[in-house]
Amino acid sequence: MYCACKLLRMEDTENSNDIISSLPDSVIHHIMSFLKKKETVQTCILAKRWKNLWRTLPYLHLNLNDFGQYFSMDSSQLFINLISNLLLLRDPTGLHTFQLNCQAPIKCADQIISGWALYALRCKPRVLSACS
């Protein structure tokens, strides 16, 4: 226990302001997997190393409810644009899980959801789930 505590003490790190950035990408990805997608993308301002880290997340959990404060039945285009842009800018390699949940009544053409599903299939995830 002393070893782990000593390892995480701020004064023992080279850059005492940024302990998290010294973690391996896989650990940071795991931490980021608990964030909503908007929050995940916002991490790009934390440090240079984080700028594009969100693009390689192995887990995509896209849930309409995550956009609750920005979404209303009249603005389903916002949700569609956010998901489309996220997939467009994301690195298509290394996708482990793709989950899409847009069970609210949104005006989304079947071809758009099909396009998102095709993107996911091309990435060959181990887990694929879609509810619309």
Secondary structure as UniProt FT lines:
FT   HELIX           2..8
FT   HELIX           10..12
FT   TURN            16..17
FT   HELIX           20..22
FT   HELIX           25..32
FT   TURN            33..34
FT   HELIX           37..42
FT   HELIX           43..45
FT   HELIX           48..50
FT   TURN            51..52
FT   HELIX           53..56
FT   STRAND          59..63
FT   HELIX           64..70
FT   HELIX           73..75
FT   HELIX           76..89
FT   STRAND          97..101
FT   HELIX           110..122
FT   STRAND          127..131
//
